[in-house]
Amino acid sequence: MEQKHTYTGTARSKGRTAGEALVCDINLSWAPCSVVNDGTIRAFGNKLNGQSVKDKIVVYPTVTGSTSGAFGLLFKVKEAHTGPKALICRDVHYIDIAGAIASDIPAIDGLDADPLEVIQSGDWVEIVADEVGKPATVTVIRKHAANA
């Protein structure tokens, strides 16, 4: 059985994509010292330490760090092909907006529900964000095991 919920937010970078969610409950930096160039999270104290962001819809509160994060995100997506498919934040910081736009991946914030509460790692997430600054839809599909 699966549960499907659709939320509305604001597109900070446009695009359409779908993929598996990876949810981080603390602020995240795309700088090479936090998410290394192979896409692996290497951040002390982060429960996702050692996990990969490659091809994931990464959900987190907002950015931490400096403007090097925008370049880090761009490199991971466009050059190394180890970056995420999209970003969903409570509040997408301009550092991540710049990186997402340059990387041609959607970035969404302002959902009508807290994304850290309604999206879980492993959920399937579909994003439709056709115009920057306009409404975007985020559909979350949670699959439950038949014997659970």
C-alpha positions in Angstrom: 0.0 0.0 0.0 1.3 3.5 -0.7 0.3 6.9 0.6 0.4 9.9 -1.8 0.4 13.5 -0.7 0.8 16.7 -2.8 2.2 19.9 -1.4 2.6 23.4 -2.8 5.7 25.5 -2.4 7.7 28.1 -4.3 10.1 27.4 -7.2 13.5 29.0 -6.5 15.0 27.2 -9.4 12.9 25.6 -12.1 12.7 22.1 -13.4 10.8 18.8 -13.3 12.2 15.6 -11.8 11.5 12.6 -9.6 13.6 10.5 -7.3 14.2 9.0 -3.9 14.3 11.5 -1.0 17.3 11.8 1.3 16.3 13.9 4.4 18.8 15.7 6.5 17.4 17.2 9.7 20.3 19.7 10.1 21.6 22.5 7.8 23.8 21.2 4.9 26.7 22.7 2.9 27.6 21.7 -0.6 31.2 22.8 -0.1 33.7 20.0 -0.9 34.6 19.6 2.8 31.0 18.7 3.7 29.7 16.8 0.7 32.8 15.4 -1.1 33.1 15.4 -4.9 31.9 11.7 -5.1 28.6 12.9 -3.6 29.2 11.4 -0.1 28.2 13.4 3.0 31.3 13.8 5.2 30.0 16.1 8.0 30.8 15.4 11.6 27.6 15.1 13.6 25.4 14.5 10.6 23.4 11.3 10.9 23.7 10.9 7.1 27.5 10.9 7.3 28.7 8.4 4.7 25.5 8.4 2.6 25.4 9.6 -1.0 23.3 12.5 -2.4 23.8 11.2 -6.0 20.5 11.3 -7.9 18.5 12.0 -4.7 15.9 14.7 -3.9 17.8 16.2 -0.9 15.6 17.7 1.8 17.1 19.9 4.5 16.4 23.1 6.5 18.7 25.5 4.7 22.4 26.0 3.9 25.3 26.3 6.2 28.7 27.6 5.1 29.8 30.0 2.4 29.4 30.7 -1.3 31.7 27.9 -2.1 28.6 25.7 -1.7 27.1 27.1 -4.9 30.2 26.0 -6.8 30.4 22.7 -5.0 26.8 22.0 -6.0 27.4 23.0 -9.6 30.5 20.8 -9.8 28.8 17.7 -8.3 25.8 18.0 -10.7 27.4 19.1 -14.0 31.0 17.8 -13.9 31.2 14.9 -11.5 27.6 13.7 -12.0 27.4 12.9 -8.3 25.0 15.6 -7.2 21.3 15.6 -6.3 18.4 15.8 -8.7 16.7 18.5 -6.7 16.7 20.5 -3.4 13.7 21.0 -1.0 14.3 23.2 2.0 12.3 25.1 4.6 14.1 28.1 3.2 16.4 27.8 0.2 19.3 30.2 0.8 20.6 32.3 -2.1 23.8 30.3 -2.1 21.9 27.2 -2.9 19.6 29.0 -5.3 22.6 30.1 -7.4 24.0 26.6 -7.4 20.7 25.0 -8.3 20.0 27.5 -11.2 23.5 27.0 -12.6 23.1 23.2 -12.2 19.7 23.1 -13.9 18.0 21.4 -11.0 14.8 22.4 -9.2 15.0 24.0 -5.7 11.8 24.4 -3.8 10.9 26.1 -0.5 7.9 27.4 1.4 5.9 24.2 1.3 2.5 24.3 2.9 3.8 21.7 5.3 7.2 21.3 6.9 9.2 19.2 4.5 11.3 17.7 7.3 8.1 16.4 8.8 6.2 15.2 5.7 9.0 13.7 3.7 11.1 10.7 4.9 14.3 9.3 3.4 13.3 6.6 0.9 10.0 8.3 -0.1 9.5 8.8 -3.9 9.2 12.5 -4.6 8.0 14.1 -7.8 8.6 17.8 -8.5 7.0 20.2 -11.0 8.5 23.7 -10.8 8.0 25.4 -14.1 8.8 29.0 -13.3 11.0 30.7 -10.7 9.1 32.5 -8.1 5.8 30.7 -8.9 4.0 27.8 -7.3 5.6 24.4 -7.5 4.1 21.0 -6.6 5.9 18.4 -4.6 4.2 15.0 -4.6 5.4 12.5 -2.0 4.7 8.8 -2.3 5.4 6.7 0.7 5.4 2.9 0.1 4.6 0.6 3.0 5.5 -3.0 3.2 2.6 -5.3 2.7 3.3 -7.2 5.9 4.0 -4.2 8.0 
